[in-house]
Amino acid sequence: MKVYFIQSTPYFEGKKLIKKSRLYFVGLAPAILASLVPNWEFECCLETIEDVDFETGADIIAISGMGHAIIRSLDIAKEFKKRGKTVVMGGYMASLMPKEAKKYCDSVIIGDGEIAFPKLISDYENDNLQEFYNIPLENLSYPLPKYEIFKGKRIGNFLPVQAGRGCPNSCSFCSVYCLYKNHYMRREISEVIRDIKYIKKLGYKKFLLLDDNILSDREYLLKLCAEIEKLNMTWLSQCQISIADDEKVLKAVAKSGCISLSFGIESISQESLNTMHKSWAKVSRYKEQMRKIQAAGIDVSTEMVVGADGDTVESIRNTADFITENKITVPRFYILTPIPGTVFYNEMKEAGRLISEDIYQFNGAFAVHKPMNMSAETLTDEYWKLYKEVFSLKSIIKRTILRKDSLRHPLKNLFYFYVNLYYKYQISKGITPNII
């Protein structure tokens, strides 16, 4: 028996697929799921770098997609259903809109899959497949992920590991909050280290700690870093920017081999942060906090959104100067989008500010809600102007080459220069840079 797992790629300009020659950030889900059903053959298709085999003889088609790739996921599901296949879907987006996803497939896994997926497989074997599987975890634990399914694929020089799942914060636009409601689950540190050691055994010297927020549990992170340090590897992750204010934790993270952290700082408007239920972040301290993180030897990447109620045309345009001034190596932007199931979606719907409720238009690249201080059309225009300004050659050089550490880390900074040039190319094609 065989599962064919597909990680879908997003569309751009209608029905064009985003394709790449190499996929640097690989998701962990297929490797985990494969380890949970060892008696089944498991094949993984990463559509960003591979073509979907619609002629596969697999018994079950399992489909997932990050963020706006859900639209492509549903199209893939429809095609396989036409061919008489059993199709199941999962992931954040399918979990937030399970009834909609179910229209196109046989079964939907809502939330965590560690218990639900083996149960689904067992039910399939017994001809008793359920429409929905929603089995929350009490403890986060799973076998050694089957990393071998990525062998031979055009991926980056690191593999993903997860220590915890969930986040204690309550950002109104966030799908993680919708699923975990401030709950943070930790794996046993010995289990995490087991996975990292195996990645090292496979020949990798770097890993991605694929957590929603590594600062969710301070004492746990300190203990984890102490163990990671012994392995002599480098790693990347994402975190809340207040890690800069905890000297002990920041030092431990850097000492353990962390070389880059991505921060969801969202906006340079404090009013916007407040309306997004993120008042704990202070714009007035961003510059100081970034300097501390960079001084610790950790590169800063950022995720930001435009279109919150405190945003103006001026603040969006000033964001470009903020990015360049703070030498943020890899900045990414999204138009604030009311994803169904999130608090922000409910707020916009109740206020009558949704321009469209057609979720198939929600791709994060143009406005689907009415901003407070500009028209939706202006927001979309300013978003693309921001991207083009931030990824102008002048800004790229200032952020990646003209740095204090350029002489000490020339190869690293040249790599960031290359990444930025590739993002610049994508933007010129109307493709929003993202981590897929």
HUHU-V157289 format. One record per backbone hydrogen bond with DSSP energy under -1.0 kcal/mol. NH is the residue of the N-H (numbers start at 0). CO is the residue of the C=O. If there is no record, write none. Layout:
[[NH | CO] [NH | CO]]
This chain:
[[2 | 40] [3 | 59] [4 | 42] [5 | 61] [6 | 44] [7 | 63] [11 | 15] [15 | 11] [17 | 9] [19 | 47] [22 | 153] [31 | 27] [32 | 28] [33 | 29] [34 | 30] [35 | 31] [39 | 36] [40 | 0] [42 | 2] [44 | 4] [46 | 6] [48 | 45] [49 | 45] [53 | 51] [55 | 52] [58 | 1] [59 | 1] [60 | 85] [61 | 3] [62 | 87] [63 | 5] [68 | 65] [69 | 66] [70 | 67] [72 | 68] [73 | 69] [74 | 70] [75 | 71] [76 | 72] [77 | 73] [78 | 74] [79 | 75] [80 | 76] [81 | 77] [83 | 80] [84 | 79] [87 | 60] [88 | 106] [89 | 62] [94 | 90] [95 | 91] [96 | 92] [100 | 96] [101 | 97] [103 | 100] [105 | 86] [106 | 86] [107 | 130] [108 | 88] [109 | 132] [116 | 112] [118 | 114] [119 | 115] [120 | 116] [121 | 117] [122 | 118] [123 | 119] [124 | 120] [125 | 121] [126 | 123] [127 | 122] [132 | 107] [145 | 30] [146 | 144] [148 | 145] [149 | 146] [150 | 147] [152 | 149] [154 | 152] [155 | 22] [160 | 207] [164 | 184] [171 | 275] [173 | 170] [177 | 173] [178 | 174] [179 | 175] [180 | 176] [182 | 179] [184 | 164] [186 | 162] [191 | 187] [192 | 188] [193 | 189] [194 | 190] [195 | 191] [196 | 192] [197 | 193] [198 | 194] [199 | 195] [200 | 196] [201 | 197] [202 | 199] [203 | 198] [206 | 233] [207 | 158] [208 | 235] [209 | 160] [209 | 207] [210 | 208] [213 | 237] [215 | 212] [220 | 216] [221 | 217] [222 | 218] [223 | 219] [224 | 220] [225 | 221] [226 | 222] [227 | 223] [228 | 224] [230 | 227] [231 | 228] [233 | 204] [234 | 256] [235 | 206] [236 | 259] [238 | 261] [242 | 239] [243 | 240] [244 | 241] [245 | 242] [249 | 245] [250 | 246] [251 | 247] [252 | 248] [253 | 249] [254 | 250] [255 | 251] [256 | 253] [257 | 252] [258 | 234] [260 | 298] [261 | 236] [262 | 300] [264 | 262] [265 | 302] [266 | 264] [272 | 268] [273 | 269] [274 | 270] [275 | 271] [276 | 273] [277 | 272] [280 | 277] [284 | 281] [285 | 282] [288 | 284] [289 | 285] [290 | 286] [291 | 287] [292 | 288] [293 | 289] [294 | 290] [295 | 291] [296 | 293] [297 | 292] [298 | 258] [300 | 260] [301 | 329] [302 | 262] [303 | 331] [304 | 265] [305 | 333] [310 | 307] [315 | 311] [316 | 312] [317 | 313] [321 | 317] [322 | 318] [323 | 319] [324 | 320] [325 | 321] [326 | 323] [327 | 322] [328 | 299] [331 | 301] [333 | 303] [334 | 363] [335 | 305] [338 | 336] [341 | 338] [343 | 171] [345 | 341] [346 | 342] [347 | 343] [348 | 344] [349 | 345] [350 | 346] [351 | 348] [352 | 347] [354 | 367] [355 | 367] [358 | 356] [360 | 357] [361 | 358] [362 | 360] [369 | 352] [378 | 374] [379 | 375] [380 | 376] [381 | 377] [382 | 378] [383 | 379] [384 | 380] [385 | 381] [386 | 382] [387 | 383] [388 | 384] [389 | 385] [390 | 386] [391 | 388] [395 | 391] [396 | 392] [397 | 393] [398 | 394] [399 | 395] [400 | 396] [401 | 396] [402 | 400] [405 | 402] [408 | 404] [412 | 408] [413 | 409] [414 | 410] [415 | 411] [416 | 412] [417 | 413] [418 | 414] [419 | 415] [420 | 416] [421 | 417] [422 | 418] [423 | 419] [424 | 420] [425 | 421] [426 | 422] [427 | 423] [428 | 425] [429 | 426] [430 | 425]]
